[in-house]
């Protein structure tokens, strides 16, 4: 039996290796192949994307499409073509409309163990600070080191260049800074746009405040001896049951911690997605808060990229002190696509729009239920205590719908940074993937345009916090949770004030 298992593993390993070797990442596609994919790409967007000209006028988008088309005169690799598509998508100013590599290319990257840019960097306006260095022997470019240049190019130039390939809602820059700051995203995009290298010249500020220059090698996972200890066998651990694995997964998405001394609960909420039993979690959590007389609730949605509107609305009803709507308008611009064979779940998406939407005088197909329906606050276990909601650039999509329904209440304070999701609305709801036939590159295609509140300014910003808490170099250097620290300060200040009043 052991021999059979061993042979199976050998065959499997050989198959994976052979598959990877058979794929050529440097393969170039002919101008004819690229043009076919590009035409489908442009036509689908113009036909079905509901926010094509929301922030960018049609004549400007036409210019960008022509600019992309002019770059298809020669053969290109998949990453080169993908960059052209990413550049154009960023001009739509829709954070839900993004592009990713083909399945074959992603499989290659997952198994090739390529050299990568070694630094994870935290970005905010005019500042770039090392958050993590994968070269563990490097005693100079440590956490908290301020970076001024990479390969002779100022950080401001690099940021402006990379922003041209990042999609965001409206004119939101917080989401773009956060996208670069998300772990090692910067290195991947930097290498894609500026090219990879075996070593990088870094201009930085040393501990004395002087500008220095150093050379850092690319991180090579194949030669990283510092990680060999990870290969040593660990003492055998009890095998987790299916139920235990599921519980561990759920706790990474949503969790409730309670500090009974300060009568404060901390709800970590990293998604509104389906499959996490969120409505059950919310019911149990707010029942617990009521029974244990918890007066302060901190909801952390810094990493919440959205998900199901039903889940975000369910949470809102436990907190809102008034009736609220999800949207003033929610509509698709078409019911059927000429390019349905390239669009994921096209039959079901088309059926959904036909059943649940109705064409109005503006020619659009409106989802009338959410345009008309008001949701009422829950009576059972409704929370009326003090609420602090922590936000950031990764707070996106359904998270902004949740915030929009409660942000102006007297008992609720939003702390942190501008949300990545737009305050006026977004393009979302149904978001199938489109697969281009020649290259296999995919892009996301939102089918509905949602305006949360038509009276909000259409300025392309996210939801702004009541109390802004921005990163600092010292906070990054120390590894502080500076937003949570601010919330703790607010709770303690309020507690002291209440104690003084009671005296």
C-alpha positions as CSV (number, residue, x, y, z in Angstrom):
1,X,0.0,0.0,0.0
2,X,2.8,2.4,0.9
3,X,4.5,1.7,-2.4
4,X,1.3,2.5,-4.3
5,X,1.0,5.8,-2.4
6,X,4.6,6.7,-3.0
7,X,4.2,6.0,-6.8
8,X,1.1,8.1,-6.9
9,X,2.9,11.0,-5.3
10,X,5.8,10.7,-7.7
11,X,3.4,10.7,-10.7
12,X,1.5,13.7,-9.3
13,X,4.7,15.6,-8.7
14,X,5.9,14.8,-12.2
15,X,2.6,15.9,-13.7
16,X,2.7,19.2,-11.8
17,X,6.3,19.8,-12.8
18,X,5.7,18.8,-16.4
19,X,2.6,21.1,-16.6
20,X,4.6,24.0,-15.3
21,X,7.5,23.4,-17.7
22,X,5.1,23.1,-20.6
23,X,3.8,26.6,-19.9
24,X,6.0,29.3,-21.3
25,X,5.5,32.6,-19.4
26,X,7.4,34.5,-22.0
27,X,5.1,33.4,-24.8
28,X,4.0,36.2,-27.1
29,X,0.6,36.6,-28.6
30,X,0.3,38.0,-32.1
31,X,-1.3,41.4,-32.8
32,X,-4.2,39.5,-34.3
33,X,-4.8,37.5,-31.2
34,X,-4.4,40.5,-29.0
35,X,-6.8,42.6,-31.1
36,X,-9.5,39.9,-30.9
37,X,-9.3,39.9,-27.1
38,X,-9.1,43.7,-27.0
39,X,-12.2,44.1,-29.2
40,X,-14.2,41.7,-27.0
41,X,-12.9,43.5,-23.9
42,X,-13.9,47.0,-25.1
43,X,-17.3,45.9,-26.6
44,X,-18.4,44.1,-23.4
45,X,-17.5,47.1,-21.3
46,X,-19.4,49.5,-23.5
47,X,-22.3,47.2,-23.8
48,X,-22.9,46.1,-20.2
49,X,-20.8,48.1,-17.7
50,X,-23.3,50.4,-15.8
51,X,-20.7,52.9,-14.7
52,X,-18.5,53.4,-17.8
53,X,-19.1,57.1,-17.9
54,X,-19.9,57.8,-14.2
55,X,-16.7,59.6,-13.5
56,X,-14.9,59.6,-16.9
57,X,-16.7,61.2,-19.9
58,X,-17.2,59.1,-23.0
59,X,-14.8,61.1,-25.1
60,X,-12.1,60.5,-22.5
61,X,-12.8,56.8,-22.3
62,X,-12.7,56.6,-26.1
63,X,-9.3,58.3,-26.0
64,X,-8.0,55.7,-23.5
65,X,-9.4,52.8,-25.6
66,X,-7.6,54.2,-28.7
67,X,-4.4,54.6,-26.6
68,X,-4.6,50.9,-25.6
69,X,-5.3,49.8,-29.2
70,X,-2.3,51.7,-30.5
71,X,-0.1,49.5,-28.2
72,X,-1.1,46.3,-30.0
73,X,1.0,46.7,-33.1
74,X,3.6,44.2,-31.9
75,X,3.4,40.8,-30.2
76,X,3.1,41.0,-26.4
77,X,3.4,38.6,-23.5
78,X,0.4,38.0,-21.2
79,X,1.7,40.3,-18.5
80,X,2.3,43.1,-21.0
81,X,-1.2,42.8,-22.4
82,X,-2.7,42.6,-18.9
83,X,-1.0,45.9,-18.0
84,X,-2.7,47.6,-20.9
85,X,-6.1,46.3,-19.8
86,X,-5.4,47.3,-16.2
87,X,-4.5,50.8,-17.3
88,X,-7.8,51.2,-19.2
89,X,-9.9,49.7,-16.4
90,X,-8.4,52.1,-13.9
91,X,-9.8,55.0,-15.9
92,X,-13.4,53.8,-15.4
93,X,-12.9,54.6,-11.7
94,X,-14.7,51.5,-10.5
95,X,-13.1,49.5,-7.8
96,X,-15.1,46.4,-8.7
97,X,-13.7,46.3,-12.3
98,X,-10.3,44.6,-12.1
99,X,-8.2,42.3,-14.2
100,X,-6.2,39.2,-13.3
101,X,-4.0,36.7,-15.1
102,X,-5.1,33.6,-16.9
103,X,-5.4,30.3,-14.9
104,X,-2.3,28.9,-16.6
105,X,-0.2,31.9,-15.7
106,X,-1.4,31.9,-12.1
107,X,-0.6,28.2,-11.8
108,X,2.9,28.9,-13.1
109,X,3.5,31.7,-10.6
110,X,2.2,29.6,-7.7
111,X,4.7,26.8,-8.4
112,X,7.7,28.6,-10.0
113,X,9.0,30.1,-6.8
114,X,10.3,33.2,-8.6
115,X,12.5,35.9,-7.1
116,X,10.5,38.8,-5.7
117,X,11.0,42.3,-4.5
118,X,11.9,41.7,-0.8
119,X,10.1,44.6,0.9
120,X,6.5,45.0,2.0
121,X,5.9,48.7,2.3
122,X,3.3,50.8,4.0
123,X,2.2,53.8,1.9
124,X,0.4,57.0,2.6
125,X,0.6,60.5,1.0
126,X,4.3,61.4,0.5
127,X,5.5,58.6,2.7
128,X,6.7,55.0,2.2
129,X,7.9,52.9,5.2
130,X,9.2,49.4,5.4
131,X,6.6,47.1,7.1
132,X,8.5,43.8,6.5
133,X,11.8,42.7,5.0
134,X,12.0,39.2,3.7
135,X,15.8,39.3,3.8
136,X,16.1,38.4,7.5
137,X,19.8,39.1,7.6
138,X,19.3,42.7,6.6
139,X,19.9,44.8,9.7
140,X,19.5,48.2,7.9
141,X,16.1,48.1,6.0
142,X,14.2,47.2,9.1
143,X,10.5,47.8,9.9
144,X,9.9,51.6,10.2
145,X,12.7,52.6,7.7
146,X,11.6,55.5,5.5
147,X,12.2,54.8,1.8
148,X,12.9,57.8,-0.5
149,X,13.9,56.2,-3.8
150,X,14.0,52.8,-5.5
151,X,16.5,52.3,-8.4
152,X,17.0,56.1,-8.5
153,X,13.2,56.9,-9.0
154,X,11.6,59.0,-6.3
155,X,8.8,57.2,-4.3
156,X,6.3,59.9,-5.5
157,X,7.0,59.1,-9.1
158,X,6.7,55.4,-8.5
159,X,3.4,55.8,-6.6
160,X,1.9,58.0,-9.3
161,X,3.0,55.5,-12.0
162,X,1.5,52.5,-10.2
163,X,-1.7,54.3,-9.4
164,X,-2.4,54.2,-13.2
165,X,-2.9,50.4,-12.9
166,X,-5.1,50.3,-9.8
167,X,-8.9,50.5,-10.0
168,X,-10.8,52.4,-7.3
169,X,-14.2,53.9,-6.7
170,X,-14.3,57.4,-8.1
171,X,-11.3,59.5,-7.2
172,X,-10.5,57.6,-4.0
173,X,-6.8,57.5,-3.3
174,X,-7.0,55.9,0.1
175,X,-7.9,52.6,-1.5
176,X,-5.0,52.9,-3.9
177,X,-2.5,53.6,-1.1
178,X,-3.9,50.6,0.8
179,X,-3.8,48.4,-2.2
180,X,0.0,49.1,-2.5
181,X,0.4,48.5,1.2
182,X,-1.4,45.2,1.3
183,X,1.2,42.5,2.0
184,X,3.7,42.4,-0.9
185,X,1.2,43.8,-3.4
186,X,3.6,46.6,-4.1
187,X,6.5,44.3,-5.1
188,X,4.3,42.4,-7.6
189,X,2.9,45.5,-9.2
190,X,6.3,47.2,-9.2
191,X,7.9,44.3,-11.0
192,X,5.0,44.1,-13.5
193,X,5.4,47.7,-14.4
194,X,9.1,48.5,-14.0
195,X,10.5,45.0,-14.4
196,X,12.1,42.6,-11.9
197,X,15.7,42.6,-11.0
198,X,18.3,40.5,-9.0
199,X,19.0,43.5,-6.8
200,X,17.5,46.9,-6.0
201,X,19.1,50.2,-5.1
202,X,17.3,51.7,-2.1
203,X,17.6,55.3,-0.9
204,X,16.4,55.5,2.7
205,X,16.6,57.6,5.9
206,X,18.8,56.1,8.6
207,X,18.3,56.3,12.4
208,X,20.2,59.6,12.5
209,X,17.9,61.2,9.9
210,X,20.5,61.1,7.1
211,X,19.7,59.9,3.6
212,X,21.7,56.8,2.7
213,X,21.8,54.4,-0.2
214,X,22.0,50.6,-0.1
215,X,21.6,47.6,-2.2
216,X,19.1,44.9,-1.3
217,X,18.9,41.6,-3.2
218,X,15.7,40.1,-4.5
219,X,14.2,37.5,-2.2
220,X,14.8,34.1,-3.6
221,X,12.7,31.4,-1.9
222,X,14.9,28.7,-3.4
223,X,18.0,29.8,-1.5
224,X,16.4,31.1,1.7
225,X,18.4,29.1,4.3
226,X,16.8,31.1,7.1
227,X,13.5,29.2,6.5
228,X,15.0,25.7,6.6
229,X,14.0,25.3,10.2
230,X,10.5,25.4,9.0
231,X,11.1,22.1,7.2
232,X,12.0,20.3,10.4
233,X,9.3,17.8,11.5
234,X,7.1,19.1,14.3
235,X,5.7,17.0,17.0
236,X,2.6,15.3,15.7
237,X,-0.5,17.3,16.4
238,X,-4.0,15.8,16.9
239,X,-5.8,15.9,13.6
240,X,-8.6,18.5,13.5
241,X,-12.1,17.4,12.8
242,X,-14.1,18.9,10.0
243,X,-16.1,20.8,12.6
244,X,-12.9,22.2,14.2
245,X,-11.5,23.2,10.9
246,X,-14.7,25.1,10.1
247,X,-14.7,26.8,13.4
248,X,-11.2,27.9,12.9
249,X,-12.1,29.3,9.5
250,X,-15.1,31.1,10.9
251,X,-13.1,32.7,13.7
252,X,-10.7,34.2,11.2
253,X,-13.6,36.0,9.5
254,X,-15.8,37.0,12.5
255,X,-15.2,37.0,16.2
256,X,-16.4,38.6,19.3
257,X,-14.1,39.4,22.2
258,X,-15.3,40.9,25.5
259,X,-13.5,43.0,28.1
260,X,-16.0,42.7,30.9
261,X,-14.0,45.1,33.1
262,X,-14.6,48.0,30.8
263,X,-17.9,46.7,29.6
264,X,-16.6,46.7,26.1
265,X,-17.0,44.1,23.2
266,X,-14.8,43.9,20.2
267,X,-16.3,42.5,17.0
268,X,-13.8,41.6,14.3
269,X,-15.6,41.5,11.0
270,X,-13.4,40.7,7.9
271,X,-16.2,39.9,5.4
272,X,-19.9,40.1,4.8
273,X,-19.6,37.1,2.4
274,X,-21.9,34.2,2.4
275,X,-20.9,30.9,3.9
276,X,-19.8,32.3,7.3
277,X,-23.1,32.0,9.1
278,X,-23.0,35.7,9.8
279,X,-26.6,36.3,10.6
280,X,-26.5,33.6,13.3
281,X,-23.3,35.2,14.6
282,X,-24.9,38.6,14.8
283,X,-28.0,37.2,16.6
284,X,-25.9,35.4,19.2
285,X,-23.5,38.3,19.6
286,X,-26.2,41.0,20.3
287,X,-28.1,38.6,22.6
288,X,-24.9,38.1,24.6
289,X,-24.3,41.9,24.7
290,X,-27.8,42.5,26.1
291,X,-27.7,39.8,28.7
292,X,-24.2,40.9,30.0
293,X,-25.0,44.6,30.0
294,X,-22.2,45.6,27.6
295,X,-22.3,49.3,26.9
296,X,-19.5,49.8,24.4
297,X,-19.1,48.0,21.1
298,X,-16.1,48.3,18.8
299,X,-16.7,46.9,15.2
300,X,-13.5,46.5,13.2
301,X,-14.2,46.5,9.4
302,X,-10.7,47.7,8.3
303,X,-10.2,44.5,6.4
304,X,-13.8,44.0,5.3
305,X,-14.0,44.0,1.5
306,X,-17.7,43.5,1.4
307,X,-19.9,40.6,0.4
308,X,-23.6,39.9,0.8
309,X,-25.9,43.0,1.1
310,X,-28.3,40.8,3.1
311,X,-25.6,40.3,5.7
312,X,-24.5,43.9,5.9
313,X,-28.1,45.0,6.2
314,X,-28.8,42.5,8.9
315,X,-26.0,44.0,11.0
316,X,-27.3,47.5,10.4
317,X,-30.7,46.6,11.8
318,X,-29.2,45.8,15.2
319,X,-27.6,49.3,15.4
320,X,-29.7,51.7,13.4
321,X,-32.1,53.9,15.3
322,X,-34.2,54.8,12.2
323,X,-35.6,53.3,9.0
324,X,-33.1,53.2,6.2
325,X,-32.9,52.3,2.5
326,X,-30.1,50.5,0.7
327,X,-30.3,52.5,-2.5
328,X,-32.0,55.4,-4.1
329,X,-31.3,53.7,-7.5
330,X,-30.1,50.3,-8.5
331,X,-30.1,49.3,-12.2
332,X,-28.5,47.5,-15.1
333,X,-28.1,49.1,-18.5
334,X,-28.8,45.9,-20.5
335,X,-30.5,42.5,-20.0
336,X,-28.6,40.4,-22.5
337,X,-25.1,40.4,-24.0
338,X,-23.9,39.6,-27.5
339,X,-20.8,38.1,-25.8
340,X,-22.6,35.8,-23.3
341,X,-20.3,32.9,-24.1
342,X,-17.4,34.7,-22.5
343,X,-19.3,35.8,-19.4
344,X,-19.4,33.6,-16.3
345,X,-23.0,32.5,-15.3
346,X,-24.4,34.5,-18.2
347,X,-27.6,32.5,-18.4
348,X,-28.4,32.9,-14.7
349,X,-27.4,36.6,-14.6
350,X,-29.7,37.3,-17.6
351,X,-32.5,35.4,-15.9
352,X,-32.0,37.3,-12.6
353,X,-32.2,40.7,-14.4
354,X,-35.3,39.6,-16.4
355,X,-37.2,38.4,-13.3
356,X,-36.2,41.1,-10.7
357,X,-35.8,44.2,-12.8
358,X,-38.1,46.4,-14.8
359,X,-37.3,48.9,-17.5
360,X,-38.2,52.5,-16.7
361,X,-38.4,55.6,-18.7
362,X,-34.6,56.2,-18.5
363,X,-34.2,53.0,-20.5
364,X,-32.4,51.2,-17.6
365,X,-33.5,48.0,-15.8
366,X,-34.2,48.9,-12.2
367,X,-34.2,46.6,-9.2
368,X,-37.2,48.4,-7.7
369,X,-37.4,46.5,-4.4
370,X,-34.3,48.0,-3.0
371,X,-35.1,51.4,-4.4
372,X,-38.4,51.4,-2.5
373,X,-38.0,49.3,0.5
374,X,-37.1,50.7,4.0
375,X,-35.5,48.4,6.5
376,X,-36.6,48.8,10.1
377,X,-34.4,48.5,13.2
378,X,-34.6,45.2,15.0
379,X,-36.5,45.2,18.3
380,X,-35.0,42.1,19.9
381,X,-31.5,42.6,21.2
382,X,-31.1,46.0,19.5
383,X,-27.9,47.7,20.6
384,X,-28.3,51.3,21.8
385,X,-25.0,51.7,23.6
386,X,-21.9,53.5,22.3
387,X,-20.5,52.1,19.1
388,X,-17.0,52.7,17.5
389,X,-16.5,51.5,14.0
390,X,-12.9,51.3,12.7
391,X,-12.4,51.8,9.0
392,X,-9.6,52.0,6.4
393,X,-8.8,51.7,2.7
394,X,-9.8,48.0,2.6
395,X,-13.3,48.8,3.8
396,X,-15.2,48.3,0.6
397,X,-18.4,47.5,-1.2
398,X,-21.1,46.2,1.2
399,X,-19.1,47.7,4.1
400,X,-19.9,51.2,2.8
401,X,-23.6,50.2,2.7
402,X,-23.4,49.2,6.3
403,X,-21.6,52.4,7.3
404,X,-24.0,54.6,5.3
405,X,-27.0,53.3,7.3
406,X,-25.6,54.2,10.7
407,X,-22.8,56.8,10.4
408,X,-24.8,59.9,11.4
409,X,-26.2,58.5,14.7
410,X,-25.2,60.2,17.9
411,X,-24.1,57.0,19.6
412,X,-21.9,55.9,16.7
413,X,-18.4,57.1,16.0
414,X,-16.4,56.1,12.9
415,X,-12.7,56.1,13.6
416,X,-9.8,55.6,11.1
417,X,-9.4,56.4,7.5
418,X,-11.6,57.1,4.5
419,X,-13.2,53.9,3.2
420,X,-12.0,52.4,0.0
421,X,-15.6,52.0,-1.1
422,X,-17.4,55.1,-2.6
423,X,-19.7,57.1,-0.4
424,X,-22.0,58.0,-3.3
425,X,-22.4,54.5,-4.6
426,X,-20.7,51.8,-6.6
427,X,-21.0,49.3,-9.5
428,X,-21.6,45.8,-8.1
429,X,-24.4,43.4,-7.1
430,X,-23.8,40.8,-9.8
431,X,-20.1,40.6,-10.8
432,X,-19.3,37.8,-13.2
433,X,-15.8,37.1,-14.6
434,X,-15.2,37.6,-18.3
435,X,-12.6,35.3,-19.8
436,X,-10.9,36.5,-23.0
437,X,-10.6,33.6,-25.5
438,X,-7.1,34.0,-26.8
439,X,-5.0,34.9,-23.7
440,X,-7.3,33.5,-21.0
441,X,-7.0,36.8,-19.1
442,X,-10.1,37.5,-16.9
443,X,-11.7,40.8,-15.8
444,X,-14.6,41.4,-13.4
445,X,-17.8,42.9,-14.9
446,X,-20.3,44.5,-12.4
447,X,-23.8,44.5,-13.9
448,X,-25.6,46.9,-11.6
449,X,-25.0,50.5,-10.7
450,X,-26.0,51.5,-7.1
451,X,-26.5,55.0,-5.8
452,X,-26.9,54.9,-2.0
453,X,-28.1,58.5,-1.5
454,X,-28.6,60.8,-4.4
455,X,-28.2,63.8,-2.1
456,X,-24.7,63.0,-1.3
457,X,-22.0,64.9,-3.2
458,X,-20.8,63.0,-6.2
459,X,-17.1,63.8,-5.5
460,X,-15.6,60.4,-5.9
461,X,-14.6,60.1,-2.2
462,X,-15.1,57.3,0.2
463,X,-17.0,57.6,3.5
464,X,-15.0,59.9,5.8
465,X,-14.5,59.0,9.4
466,X,-15.7,61.2,12.3
467,X,-12.3,61.0,13.8
468,X,-9.4,60.5,11.3
469,X,-6.5,58.4,12.5
470,X,-3.7,58.2,10.0
471,X,-0.5,56.1,10.1
472,X,2.8,57.6,11.3
473,X,6.4,56.5,10.9
474,X,6.8,55.8,14.6
475,X,3.6,53.8,14.8
476,X,4.7,51.6,12.0
477,X,8.2,51.2,13.5
478,X,6.8,50.1,16.9
479,X,4.1,47.9,15.3
480,X,1.3,49.9,17.0
481,X,-2.4,49.3,16.3
482,X,-2.8,53.1,16.2
483,X,-6.5,53.0,15.3
484,X,-7.4,50.6,18.0
485,X,-5.3,52.7,20.4
486,X,-7.4,55.7,19.5
487,X,-10.6,53.9,20.2
488,X,-9.3,52.7,23.6
489,X,-8.4,56.3,24.4
490,X,-11.9,57.5,23.5
491,X,-13.5,54.8,25.6
492,X,-11.3,55.6,28.6
493,X,-12.0,59.3,28.3
494,X,-15.7,58.8,28.1
495,X,-15.5,56.5,31.2
496,X,-13.6,59.1,33.2
497,X,-16.1,61.7,32.2
498,X,-19.1,59.6,33.2
499,X,-17.4,58.8,36.6
500,X,-16.9,62.5,37.3
501,X,-20.6,63.2,36.4
502,X,-21.8,60.5,38.8
503,X,-19.9,62.0,41.6
